[in-house]
Amino acid sequence: MGCRYIYSIYDAKSGALVAKGDAAKLVGLGLFRDAGVLSTSYRKNRECKKPRKYRIEREKVVKTFVMTTPQKALRSMYIYSCYDARDKLLGRGTAWELVESGLFGSETSIYSCYNKGGVNDRLGVARMTRVSEMRELQPKRKAAVHRKAEPLRGISHPTALQWDVHDLLVYNRKAKKQGKRELSYGQWSAMGKPAEP
């Protein structure tokens, strides 16, 4: 919320309304040199029983800001398209989406493949294109709540990062047993720090 004052300027002798408006309007009309002079004049006017030139009154106007439709947060992202030797589309998406689909092992290998001409014989990628697109940022998922009071194998007061590393190791151990892909800290965080693979 914000607030401002609307001033009413009356002639001291006749009582007629001379002007009404906010400080900027009254300064613009030439009645006062600046907003500071107006504020000072108002305070002095309140203390004076019989003003000589003007009688000044003011009322507070409270502005309430109404939330309109929230603007979507957009970000420029590279969208990769990978094709095989027969020009069949193998996959399309951001580096992270291509890793999630299983086409590449890591985001670094995608950047490396693109910079080396977009060819990777081992993965069957014969051609690669990249375009920049504006995409909506995904809201961050809530992080897992940890039990801060419990000690952690030799650490009496573990930090949030130490708990995260512990939870990631547990996650990767479970993923390995289930034959699923292990995650890096960044990937695991982006997924909302899940406890189960």
N, C-alpha and C positions, 0 to 999 in steps of 0.2 A: 504494500500500500504506500501511496505517496500523498502529500498534502500541499496545498498552497492557499494563499489568502486572496480574497476578492475585496478590494478597497472601494469605499464609497466616499467621494469628496463632496462636501457641501459648502456653500458660501456661508461664512460665519455670521454675516449680518442678516441676509434674507432667508437662509436655510434652504435655498434652492440647490438641487443636485447639479453639480458641475460636471462630474465624470464618475464612471464606475468601471472597474476592471482590475486585472491583475497588475503586478508591479511593472511588467514589461509594457503593457498598454499605456499606463499612466506616464511612464518615462517617454514613451514614443509620442505622446500628446504634448510633451514639453512642460508638464506640470512639475516634474522633479528631475534633478540632474541624473540620478541613478537609483537603483533599488535600495541601496544602503541609506540614501538621504530620505527616501520615502519611509523606510522602517523607523529611522530615528525621529522623523517628523510625527509619525503615528504615536510613538512612545511619549514624546513631549506633549502632544496634543491631548493624550489621556490624562496627564498630570495637570493640565491647564483648565481652569473652569470657564474662562471666556477667551477662546482663541481669537486672534486678530483677523486672519485671512480665511483660513479653511478649518472646517470641523471634519475630522477623518474618523471613519468607522471601518471596521473590517470583519469579515466572517471567514471561517476556515472551511475550505472545500476539500473533502477527502476523496481522493481518486481511488477507485477500486479497479484493479486490473483483472479483466476477465480472460481466462485462458482460452484461446482459440484452438483450432486444430493444431496439434503439435507438429512442428516441422520435422520431416524425416532427415536424419543425419546421413548424408551421402559421402562416399569416398571413392576416389578413382582407384580402380583395381585392374590388374592385368588378367585377361581371360585367355587361356591357352586352348588351342585345338590341336589334337594329335591325330595323325593319319598313318595308315600302314602303306606298304608298297603298292597296293591296288587302289589307293586313295579312299579307303574306307575309314570313316571316323571311329577312332578308338576311344576317345574321351574328350570332353570339353568342360572347362571350368577354371576356377582359380587354382593356384598351386596346391593349396590345402585340399580342395575338392578332388583333385586328381590323385593326391596321396590317399585320401579317404576311399576312393573307388578302387584302389589297389594297383593302379597302372604304374605308379612310381613308388619308390620306397621312402623318399623324403622330398621336401620342398627344394632343398639344395640341388638334388639331382635334376629337378625340372629346370632350374635356372641354368645349370651347367649344360644340359642337353640343348636348350634353346640357344645359348651363346656359342655352342659349337656347331651351329647350322641346323639344329632341330632333328638330328639323326641319332638313333640309339638302336643298334642292331640287336643287342641283347634283349631289349624289350619289344622289338618289332616296330619301332617308330621310325618311319621314313621321312616324314615331313611334319613340321610344327609351325603354327602361326600364333601370333599374339596380338590382341587388340586391347585398348584401354576402355573400360566401361565404368560408368558411375553406378555404384551399387549401394543399397541401404545397409548401414552398419547393423549388425545383429546385437540386440541388447545383451549385456553380460548376465550370465546366469549366476544365481546366488552360490557363493562358495560354501563348502561343507563346514558345519560347525564342529569344532574340535573340543575335546575335553582338556582344557588348559591346566587343570589342577593336577592331573596325573603325571607322575614321572615317566620319562621315556628312556629306557635302557641306558643308564648312566648319566642322563641329563635330568637334573632335579626340576628345573624350570624351563621347559622347552619353549622356543619361540614359535610363532605361526609358521614360519618357513621350515623349521625343523619338523613340525607336525606334517606339513605338506610333503616334504621329502619322504617321511615315514609312510604316509598314506599312498604316495606314488609307488614306492617299492612294493607295498602290499598289493596294489592294483596290478603292477606288472608281473608279480609272482603268480597271481591268479590267472592273468591273461596268458602267460606262458603255459600253465597247466592245461588251459582250455584250448590251446593252439591258436590263440588270437594274437594280433599284433601288439607289441609293447609300445608304450607312448613316451614321448619326451615330456619334460615339465610343461613346456608351452602348449603342446597339444592337449595334455591332460587338463590344464587350466582352462583352455578355450572350451572344453567340453563340460565345464562346470565342476571339475574335480570329483568325478564319480567314484564310488567305493567299489562298484562291481563292473567288470568288463562287459 
